Amino acid sequence: MDIQRKNAKRNRWLRRGVAITVVIVVFGLVTLGLSRLEPASPTVDRRTLWIDAVKRGPMLRQVRGVGTLVSEDVLVVPATVSGRVVRILVEPGAIVDANTVILELSNPEVQLQRLEAQSQLNSARAKVDSQKTQLRDQLLGMKAEQARMEATLREYQLRAQVDQQQFDDDLISEQNYQLSQARAADQEKLLEINRERLAMFENQTIPAQIAEVEATLRQAESLFNLRQSQVDSLHVRAGTAGVLASVKEKIELGQSVSAGTILARITNPKRLKAQLKIPEVQARDVIIGLPAEVDTYNGTVAGKVSRIDPTVMEGNVTVDVTLSGALPEGARPDLSVVGTIEIERLDDILYVGRPVYASNQSAAELFKLVEEGKYAVRSRVQLGRSSVSTIEVVDGLAVGEEIILSDMSQWDSHDKVRLK
């Protein structure tokens, strides 16, 4: 016989309610705990990072730039006249002297102008000869007239003497005597005027007319010399001894060039300097006279800063370094080099390797190693004077602390990373 159990259904519902309540409470506590946990730090492979420790001691400030070797003696050879390139006789890199013909141009118009100038010169020379002949003929004619007038004067003077003797002897009348005296006096005056006219013609008129035609001749000669030099310039010569260097725009056969186009550059391979491109943020500390070292990839050579370009081009300042040491083998114009300029030597300062994107006198957020290098946390560091590979630490780091110098921009959203 079954015995009915009282309150069994009610107890079963109570146990279910307690169980549900416990589950809800536990779930809430777990959720609350999880919400209070920090997100997991990303893991970074230590082998891919550049890490350096803060040091105290002397630091050499330097700036570095890439550039090329250029000749201190450069002669630019431009086209004097326009023309078409018909022959290229010498290629860049060849040793040339002053009379070496580099290339030849063709310009028929220049040749025609030279022939016209030659014709004008010949005409001017003929005109000078003709003018001199005419003037000499006129001079001789005037001298002959002078001689005839002198002979006439002597004749009149003799006649006057005879008439005076006859007048004294009462053989002729006084009128005839006075007439002969007047003729002689008038002839003497005419002779004096003719002498002045002859002298003026010989000393003034002839030189003036000859100077006029000779000036025309000199003008024709100058024009001919100009046209001749233009014809000669079609054979483009080096103009000085040295090495033929390439030009910015290479000259090709058949190319038409205008007057003024740079056809060649002649350099002196024994006198070279380095032209370095220094970033403008670093160039502010560069001054003339600072020591420098230039690496040609086949040896280094010492030098000093000799010129600083006053303008900034594409974020760089051009700095010339005059080389004082012996040039390494293979040094030639346009050779790529790397130059390092020494700014100053700092004593007893805190410094560290230069982080990526770190700039002079700036604040930066860097990852500092903690917990024996297992983690790196973001720290604010005040930086000071910088060099090529090192930078001064003003505040935020102590001697022996390590920081990550590599680019950590991909972890900008995290303040802590785990290193493995």
Contacts in CASP RR format, 6 or more apart in sequence:
PFRMAT RR
TARGET T0000
AUTHOR 0000-0000-0000
METHOD contacts of the structure
MODEL  1
MDIQRKNAKRNRWLRRGVAITVVIVVFGLVTLGLSRLEPASPTVDRRTLW
IDAVKRGPMLRQVRGVGTLVSEDVLVVPATVSGRVVRILVEPGAIVDANT
VILELSNPEVQLQRLEAQSQLNSARAKVDSQKTQLRDQLLGMKAEQARME
ATLREYQLRAQVDQQQFDDDLISEQNYQLSQARAADQEKLLEINRERLAM
FENQTIPAQIAEVEATLRQAESLFNLRQSQVDSLHVRAGTAGVLASVKEK
IELGQSVSAGTILARITNPKRLKAQLKIPEVQARDVIIGLPAEVDTYNGT
VAGKVSRIDPTVMEGNVTVDVTLSGALPEGARPDLSVVGTIEIERLDDIL
YVGRPVYASNQSAAELFKLVEEGKYAVRSRVQLGRSSVSTIEVVDGLAVG
EEIILSDMSQWDSHDKVRLK
41 375 0 8 1.000
41 414 0 8 1.000
41 416 0 8 1.000
41 417 0 8 1.000
41 418 0 8 1.000
42 411 0 8 1.000
42 414 0 8 1.000
42 417 0 8 1.000
42 418 0 8 1.000
43 417 0 8 1.000
43 418 0 8 1.000
43 419 0 8 1.000
43 420 0 8 1.000
44 376 0 8 1.000
44 411 0 8 1.000
44 417 0 8 1.000
44 418 0 8 1.000
44 419 0 8 1.000
44 420 0 8 1.000
45 420 0 8 1.000
46 419 0 8 1.000
46 420 0 8 1.000
48 406 0 8 1.000
49 404 0 8 1.000
49 405 0 8 1.000
49 406 0 8 1.000
49 419 0 8 1.000
50 404 0 8 1.000
50 405 0 8 1.000
50 406 0 8 1.000
51 369 0 8 1.000
51 402 0 8 1.000
51 403 0 8 1.000
51 404 0 8 1.000
51 405 0 8 1.000
52 352 0 8 1.000
52 353 0 8 1.000
52 402 0 8 1.000
52 403 0 8 1.000
52 405 0 8 1.000
53 352 0 8 1.000
53 400 0 8 1.000
53 401 0 8 1.000
53 402 0 8 1.000
54 350 0 8 1.000
54 351 0 8 1.000
54 352 0 8 1.000
54 393 0 8 1.000
54 397 0 8 1.000
54 398 0 8 1.000
54 399 0 8 1.000
54 400 0 8 1.000
54 401 0 8 1.000
54 402 0 8 1.000
54 403 0 8 1.000
55 350 0 8 1.000
55 351 0 8 1.000
55 352 0 8 1.000
55 399 0 8 1.000
55 400 0 8 1.000
56 348 0 8 1.000
56 349 0 8 1.000
56 350 0 8 1.000
56 351 0 8 1.000
56 399 0 8 1.000
57 347 0 8 1.000
57 348 0 8 1.000
57 349 0 8 1.000
57 351 0 8 1.000
58 345 0 8 1.000
58 346 0 8 1.000
58 347 0 8 1.000
58 348 0 8 1.000
58 349 0 8 1.000
59 345 0 8 1.000
59 346 0 8 1.000
59 349 0 8 1.000
59 351 0 8 1.000
59 387 0 8 1.000
59 390 0 8 1.000
59 392 0 8 1.000
60 342 0 8 1.000
60 345 0 8 1.000
60 346 0 8 1.000
60 387 0 8 1.000
61 285 0 8 1.000
61 342 0 8 1.000
61 343 0 8 1.000
61 344 0 8 1.000
61 345 0 8 1.000
61 346 0 8 1.000
61 385 0 8 1.000
61 386 0 8 1.000
61 387 0 8 1.000
62 340 0 8 1.000
62 341 0 8 1.000
62 342 0 8 1.000
62 343 0 8 1.000
62 387 0 8 1.000
62 388 0 8 1.000
63 278 0 8 1.000
63 279 0 8 1.000
63 282 0 8 1.000
63 283 0 8 1.000
63 285 0 8 1.000
63 286 0 8 1.000
63 340 0 8 1.000
63 341 0 8 1.000
63 343 0 8 1.000
63 387 0 8 1.000
63 388 0 8 1.000
64 278 0 8 1.000
64 338 0 8 1.000
64 339 0 8 1.000
64 340 0 8 1.000
64 341 0 8 1.000
64 388 0 8 1.000
65 276 0 8 1.000
65 277 0 8 1.000
65 278 0 8 1.000
65 279 0 8 1.000
65 338 0 8 1.000
65 339 0 8 1.000
65 340 0 8 1.000
66 276 0 8 1.000
66 277 0 8 1.000
66 336 0 8 1.000
66 337 0 8 1.000
66 338 0 8 1.000
66 339 0 8 1.000
67 274 0 8 1.000
67 275 0 8 1.000
67 276 0 8 1.000
67 277 0 8 1.000
67 336 0 8 1.000
67 337 0 8 1.000
67 338 0 8 1.000
67 339 0 8 1.000
68 274 0 8 1.000
68 275 0 8 1.000
68 333 0 8 1.000
68 334 0 8 1.000
68 335 0 8 1.000
68 336 0 8 1.000
68 337 0 8 1.000
69 272 0 8 1.000
69 273 0 8 1.000
69 274 0 8 1.000
69 275 0 8 1.000
69 296 0 8 1.000
69 331 0 8 1.000
69 332 0 8 1.000
69 333 0 8 1.000
69 334 0 8 1.000
69 335 0 8 1.000
69 337 0 8 1.000
70 267 0 8 1.000
70 272 0 8 1.000
70 273 0 8 1.000
70 274 0 8 1.000
70 275 0 8 1.000
70 333 0 8 1.000
70 334 0 8 1.000
71 245 0 8 1.000
71 267 0 8 1.000
71 268 0 8 1.000
71 269 0 8 1.000
71 271 0 8 1.000
71 272 0 8 1.000
71 273 0 8 1.000
71 333 0 8 1.000
72 268 0 8 1.000
72 271 0 8 1.000
72 272 0 8 1.000
72 273 0 8 1.000
72 322 0 8 1.000
73 267 0 8 1.000
73 268 0 8 1.000
73 271 0 8 1.000
74 245 0 8 1.000
74 265 0 8 1.000
74 266 0 8 1.000
74 267 0 8 1.000
74 268 0 8 1.000
75 238 0 8 1.000
75 239 0 8 1.000
75 240 0 8 1.000
75 265 0 8 1.000
75 266 0 8 1.000
75 267 0 8 1.000
76 262 0 8 1.000
76 264 0 8 1.000
76 265 0 8 1.000
77 102 0 8 1.000
77 236 0 8 1.000
77 237 0 8 1.000
77 238 0 8 1.000
77 239 0 8 1.000
77 262 0 8 1.000
77 263 0 8 1.000
77 264 0 8 1.000
77 265 0 8 1.000
77 266 0 8 1.000
78 259 0 8 1.000
78 260 0 8 1.000
78 261 0 8 1.000
78 262 0 8 1.000
78 263 0 8 1.000
79 105 0 8 1.000
79 233 0 8 1.000
79 236 0 8 1.000
79 257 0 8 1.000
79 258 0 8 1.000
79 259 0 8 1.000
79 260 0 8 1.000
79 261 0 8 1.000
79 262 0 8 1.000
79 263 0 8 1.000
80 229 0 8 1.000
80 230 0 8 1.000
80 233 0 8 1.000
80 259 0 8 1.000
80 260 0 8 1.000
81 105 0 8 1.000
81 107 0 8 1.000
81 110 0 8 1.000
81 230 0 8 1.000
81 233 0 8 1.000
81 234 0 8 1.000
81 259 0 8 1.000
82 107 0 8 1.000
82 256 0 8 1.000
82 257 0 8 1.000
82 258 0 8 1.000
82 259 0 8 1.000
83 105 0 8 1.000
83 106 0 8 1.000
83 107 0 8 1.000
83 110 0 8 1.000
83 234 0 8 1.000
83 256 0 8 1.000
83 257 0 8 1.000
83 258 0 8 1.000
84 105 0 8 1.000
84 106 0 8 1.000
84 107 0 8 1.000
84 254 0 8 1.000
84 255 0 8 1.000
84 256 0 8 1.000
84 257 0 8 1.000
85 103 0 8 1.000
85 104 0 8 1.000
85 105 0 8 1.000
85 251 0 8 1.000
85 252 0 8 1.000
85 253 0 8 1.000
85 254 0 8 1.000
85 255 0 8 1.000
85 256 0 8 1.000
85 257 0 8 1.000
86 104 0 8 1.000
86 105 0 8 1.000
86 106 0 8 1.000
86 253 0 8 1.000
86 254 0 8 1.000
87 103 0 8 1.000
87 104 0 8 1.000
87 253 0 8 1.000
88 102 0 8 1.000
88 103 0 8 1.000
88 251 0 8 1.000
88 253 0 8 1.000
89 101 0 8 1.000
89 102 0 8 1.000
89 103 0 8 1.000
89 104 0 8 1.000
90 96 0 8 1.000
90 100 0 8 1.000
90 101 0 8 1.000
90 102 0 8 1.000
90 103 0 8 1.000
90 244 0 8 1.000
91 244 0 8 1.000
92 244 0 8 1.000
92 245 0 8 1.000
92 246 0 8 1.000
93 243 0 8 1.000
93 244 0 8 1.000
93 245 0 8 1.000
94 243 0 8 1.000
94 244 0 8 1.000
95 242 0 8 1.000
95 243 0 8 1.000
95 244 0 8 1.000
96 102 0 8 1.000
96 238 0 8 1.000
96 241 0 8 1.000
96 242 0 8 1.000
96 243 0 8 1.000
96 244 0 8 1.000
96 266 0 8 1.000
97 238 0 8 1.000
97 241 0 8 1.000
97 242 0 8 1.000
98 237 0 8 1.000
98 238 0 8 1.000
98 239 0 8 1.000
98 240 0 8 1.000
98 241 0 8 1.000
99 237 0 8 1.000
99 238 0 8 1.000
99 239 0 8 1.000
100 237 0 8 1.000
100 238 0 8 1.000
101 235 0 8 1.000
101 236 0 8 1.000
101 237 0 8 1.000
102 236 0 8 1.000
102 237 0 8 1.000
102 238 0 8 1.000
102 244 0 8 1.000
102 263 0 8 1.000
102 264 0 8 1.000
103 236 0 8 1.000
103 251 0 8 1.000
103 263 0 8 1.000
103 264 0 8 1.000
104 234 0 8 1.000
104 235 0 8 1.000
104 236 0 8 1.000
105 233 0 8 1.000
105 234 0 8 1.000
105 235 0 8 1.000
105 236 0 8 1.000
105 257 0 8 1.000
106 234 0 8 1.000
107 234 0 8 1.000
110 227 0 8 1.000
110 230 0 8 1.000
110 231 0 8 1.000
110 234 0 8 1.000
111 231 0 8 1.000
113 227 0 8 1.000
113 230 0 8 1.000
114 224 0 8 1.000
114 227 0 8 1.000
114 228 0 8 1.000
114 230 0 8 1.000
114 231 0 8 1.000
116 227 0 8 1.000
117 220 0 8 1.000
117 223 0 8 1.000
117 224 0 8 1.000
117 226 0 8 1.000
117 227 0 8 1.000
117 228 0 8 1.000
118 224 0 8 1.000
118 227 0 8 1.000
120 220 0 8 1.000
120 223 0 8 1.000
120 224 0 8 1.000
121 217 0 8 1.000
121 220 0 8 1.000
121 221 0 8 1.000
121 223 0 8 1.000
121 224 0 8 1.000
123 220 0 8 1.000
124 213 0 8 1.000
124 216 0 8 1.000
124 217 0 8 1.000
124 219 0 8 1.000
124 220 0 8 1.000
124 221 0 8 1.000
125 217 0 8 1.000
125 220 0 8 1.000
127 213 0 8 1.000
127 216 0 8 1.000
127 217 0 8 1.000
128 210 0 8 1.000
128 213 0 8 1.000
128 214 0 8 1.000
128 216 0 8 1.000
128 217 0 8 1.000
131 209 0 8 1.000
131 210 0 8 1.000
131 213 0 8 1.000
132 210 0 8 1.000
135 205 0 8 1.000
135 206 0 8 1.000
135 209 0 8 1.000
135 210 0 8 1.000
138 201 0 8 1.000
139 198 0 8 1.000
139 201 0 8 1.000
139 202 0 8 1.000
139 206 0 8 1.000
142 194 0 8 1.000
142 197 0 8 1.000
142 198 0 8 1.000
142 201 0 8 1.000
143 198 0 8 1.000
145 194 0 8 1.000
146 191 0 8 1.000
146 194 0 8 1.000
146 195 0 8 1.000
146 198 0 8 1.000
149 187 0 8 1.000
149 190 0 8 1.000
149 191 0 8 1.000
149 194 0 8 1.000
150 191 0 8 1.000
152 187 0 8 1.000
153 184 0 8 1.000
153 187 0 8 1.000
153 188 0 8 1.000
153 191 0 8 1.000
156 180 0 8 1.000
156 183 0 8 1.000
156 184 0 8 1.000
156 187 0 8 1.000
157 184 0 8 1.000
159 180 0 8 1.000
159 183 0 8 1.000
159 184 0 8 1.000
160 180 0 8 1.000
160 181 0 8 1.000
160 183 0 8 1.000
160 184 0 8 1.000
162 180 0 8 1.000
163 172 0 8 1.000
163 176 0 8 1.000
163 177 0 8 1.000
163 180 0 8 1.000
163 181 0 8 1.000
164 177 0 8 1.000
164 180 0 8 1.000
164 181 0 8 1.000
166 172 0 8 1.000
166 177 0 8 1.000
167 173 0 8 1.000
167 174 0 8 1.000
167 176 0 8 1.000
167 177 0 8 1.000
236 263 0 8 1.000
236 264 0 8 1.000
238 244 0 8 1.000
238 264 0 8 1.000
238 266 0 8 1.000
239 266 0 8 1.000
240 266 0 8 1.000
241 266 0 8 1.000
242 266 0 8 1.000
242 267 0 8 1.000
242 268 0 8 1.000
242 269 0 8 1.000
243 266 0 8 1.000
243 267 0 8 1.000
243 268 0 8 1.000
243 269 0 8 1.000
243 332 0 8 1.000
243 333 0 8 1.000
244 264 0 8 1.000
244 265 0 8 1.000
244 266 0 8 1.000
245 264 0 8 1.000
245 265 0 8 1.000
245 266 0 8 1.000
245 267 0 8 1.000
245 333 0 8 1.000
245 334 0 8 1.000
246 265 0 8 1.000
246 334 0 8 1.000
247 262 0 8 1.000
247 263 0 8 1.000
247 264 0 8 1.000
247 265 0 8 1.000
248 262 0 8 1.000
249 262 0 8 1.000
251 257 0 8 1.000
251 263 0 8 1.000
251 264 0 8 1.000
257 263 0 8 1.000
267 333 0 8 1.000
269 331 0 8 1.000
269 332 0 8 1.000
269 333 0 8 1.000
272 323 0 8 1.000
272 327 0 8 1.000
272 331 0 8 1.000
272 332 0 8 1.000
272 333 0 8 1.000
273 306 0 8 1.000
273 320 0 8 1.000
273 321 0 8 1.000
273 322 0 8 1.000
273 323 0 8 1.000
274 292 0 8 1.000
274 294 0 8 1.000
274 320 0 8 1.000
274 321 0 8 1.000
274 323 0 8 1.000
274 337 0 8 1.000
274 339 0 8 1.000
275 318 0 8 1.000
275 319 0 8 1.000
275 320 0 8 1.000
275 321 0 8 1.000
276 318 0 8 1.000
276 319 0 8 1.000
276 320 0 8 1.000
276 321 0 8 1.000
276 337 0 8 1.000
276 339 0 8 1.000
276 341 0 8 1.000
277 316 0 8 1.000
277 317 0 8 1.000
277 318 0 8 1.000
277 319 0 8 1.000
278 286 0 8 1.000
278 316 0 8 1.000
278 317 0 8 1.000
278 318 0 8 1.000
278 319 0 8 1.000
278 341 0 8 1.000
279 315 0 8 1.000
279 316 0 8 1.000
279 317 0 8 1.000
280 312 0 8 1.000
280 315 0 8 1.000
280 316 0 8 1.000
280 317 0 8 1.000
281 359 0 8 1.000
281 360 0 8 1.000
282 360 0 8 1.000
282 386 0 8 1.000
283 308 0 8 1.000
283 316 0 8 1.000
283 317 0 8 1.000
283 319 0 8 1.000
285 343 0 8 1.000
285 344 0 8 1.000
286 305 0 8 1.000
286 308 0 8 1.000
286 317 0 8 1.000
286 319 0 8 1.000
286 341 0 8 1.000
286 343 0 8 1.000
287 305 0 8 1.000
287 308 0 8 1.000
288 305 0 8 1.000
288 306 0 8 1.000
288 307 0 8 1.000
288 308 0 8 1.000
289 304 0 8 1.000
289 305 0 8 1.000
289 306 0 8 1.000
290 304 0 8 1.000
290 305 0 8 1.000
290 341 0 8 1.000
290 342 0 8 1.000
290 343 0 8 1.000
291 302 0 8 1.000
291 303 0 8 1.000
291 304 0 8 1.000
291 341 0 8 1.000
291 342 0 8 1.000
292 302 0 8 1.000
292 303 0 8 1.000
292 304 0 8 1.000
292 305 0 8 1.000
292 321 0 8 1.000
292 339 0 8 1.000
292 340 0 8 1.000
292 341 0 8 1.000
292 342 0 8 1.000
293 300 0 8 1.000
293 301 0 8 1.000
293 302 0 8 1.000
293 303 0 8 1.000
293 339 0 8 1.000
293 340 0 8 1.000
293 342 0 8 1.000
294 300 0 8 1.000
294 301 0 8 1.000
294 302 0 8 1.000
294 303 0 8 1.000
294 321 0 8 1.000
294 323 0 8 1.000
294 337 0 8 1.000
294 338 0 8 1.000
294 339 0 8 1.000
294 340 0 8 1.000
295 337 0 8 1.000
295 338 0 8 1.000
295 339 0 8 1.000
295 340 0 8 1.000
296 327 0 8 1.000
296 328 0 8 1.000
296 330 0 8 1.000
296 331 0 8 1.000
296 335 0 8 1.000
296 337 0 8 1.000
297 336 0 8 1.000
297 337 0 8 1.000
297 338 0 8 1.000
298 328 0 8 1.000
298 329 0 8 1.000
298 330 0 8 1.000
298 331 0 8 1.000
299 328 0 8 1.000
300 328 0 8 1.000
301 323 0 8 1.000
301 324 0 8 1.000
301 325 0 8 1.000
301 326 0 8 1.000
301 327 0 8 1.000
301 328 0 8 1.000
301 331 0 8 1.000
302 323 0 8 1.000
302 324 0 8 1.000
302 325 0 8 1.000
303 321 0 8 1.000
303 322 0 8 1.000
303 323 0 8 1.000
303 324 0 8 1.000
303 325 0 8 1.000
304 321 0 8 1.000
304 322 0 8 1.000
304 324 0 8 1.000
305 319 0 8 1.000
305 320 0 8 1.000
305 321 0 8 1.000
305 322 0 8 1.000
305 341 0 8 1.000
306 320 0 8 1.000
306 321 0 8 1.000
306 322 0 8 1.000
307 319 0 8 1.000
307 320 0 8 1.000
308 317 0 8 1.000
308 318 0 8 1.000
308 319 0 8 1.000
308 320 0 8 1.000
309 317 0 8 1.000
309 318 0 8 1.000
309 319 0 8 1.000
311 317 0 8 1.000
319 341 0 8 1.000
321 339 0 8 1.000
321 341 0 8 1.000
340 388 0 8 1.000
343 387 0 8 1.000
346 385 0 8 1.000
346 392 0 8 1.000
349 392 0 8 1.000
349 393 0 8 1.000
350 392 0 8 1.000
350 393 0 8 1.000
350 394 0 8 1.000
350 397 0 8 1.000
350 398 0 8 1.000
350 399 0 8 1.000
351 390 0 8 1.000
351 391 0 8 1.000
351 392 0 8 1.000
351 393 0 8 1.000
352 390 0 8 1.000
352 391 0 8 1.000
352 393 0 8 1.000
352 397 0 8 1.000
352 403 0 8 1.000
352 405 0 8 1.000
353 389 0 8 1.000
353 390 0 8 1.000
353 391 0 8 1.000
353 405 0 8 1.000
354 386 0 8 1.000
354 387 0 8 1.000
354 388 0 8 1.000
354 389 0 8 1.000
354 390 0 8 1.000
354 391 0 8 1.000
354 405 0 8 1.000
355 364 0 8 1.000
355 366 0 8 1.000
355 391 0 8 1.000
355 403 0 8 1.000
355 404 0 8 1.000
355 405 0 8 1.000
355 406 0 8 1.000
356 405 0 8 1.000
356 406 0 8 1.000
356 407 0 8 1.000
357 364 0 8 1.000
357 407 0 8 1.000
358 364 0 8 1.000
358 383 0 8 1.000
358 386 0 8 1.000
358 391 0 8 1.000
359 383 0 8 1.000
359 386 0 8 1.000
360 383 0 8 1.000
360 384 0 8 1.000
360 385 0 8 1.000
360 386 0 8 1.000
360 391 0 8 1.000
361 383 0 8 1.000
361 384 0 8 1.000
361 385 0 8 1.000
362 383 0 8 1.000
362 384 0 8 1.000
363 380 0 8 1.000
363 381 0 8 1.000
363 382 0 8 1.000
363 383 0 8 1.000
364 380 0 8 1.000
364 381 0 8 1.000
364 383 0 8 1.000
365 378 0 8 1.000
365 379 0 8 1.000
365 380 0 8 1.000
365 381 0 8 1.000
366 378 0 8 1.000
366 379 0 8 1.000
366 381 0 8 1.000
366 403 0 8 1.000
366 404 0 8 1.000
367 376 0 8 1.000
367 377 0 8 1.000
367 378 0 8 1.000
367 379 0 8 1.000
367 403 0 8 1.000
367 404 0 8 1.000
367 408 0 8 1.000
367 411 0 8 1.000
367 417 0 8 1.000
368 376 0 8 1.000
368 377 0 8 1.000
368 378 0 8 1.000
368 379 0 8 1.000
368 397 0 8 1.000
368 401 0 8 1.000
368 402 0 8 1.000
368 403 0 8 1.000
369 375 0 8 1.000
369 376 0 8 1.000
369 401 0 8 1.000
369 402 0 8 1.000
369 403 0 8 1.000
369 404 0 8 1.000
369 419 0 8 1.000
370 376 0 8 1.000
370 377 0 8 1.000
373 402 0 8 1.000
373 419 0 8 1.000
374 418 0 8 1.000
374 419 0 8 1.000
375 416 0 8 1.000
375 417 0 8 1.000
375 418 0 8 1.000
375 419 0 8 1.000
376 404 0 8 1.000
376 416 0 8 1.000
376 417 0 8 1.000
376 419 0 8 1.000
377 415 0 8 1.000
377 416 0 8 1.000
378 414 0 8 1.000
378 415 0 8 1.000
378 416 0 8 1.000
379 396 0 8 1.000
379 397 0 8 1.000
379 403 0 8 1.000
380 396 0 8 1.000
381 393 0 8 1.000
381 395 0 8 1.000
381 396 0 8 1.000
381 397 0 8 1.000
381 403 0 8 1.000
382 393 0 8 1.000
382 394 0 8 1.000
382 395 0 8 1.000
382 396 0 8 1.000
383 391 0 8 1.000
383 392 0 8 1.000
383 393 0 8 1.000
383 394 0 8 1.000
384 391 0 8 1.000
384 392 0 8 1.000
384 393 0 8 1.000
384 394 0 8 1.000
385 391 0 8 1.000
385 392 0 8 1.000
386 392 0 8 1.000
397 403 0 8 1.000
408 417 0 8 1.000
411 417 0 8 1.000
END
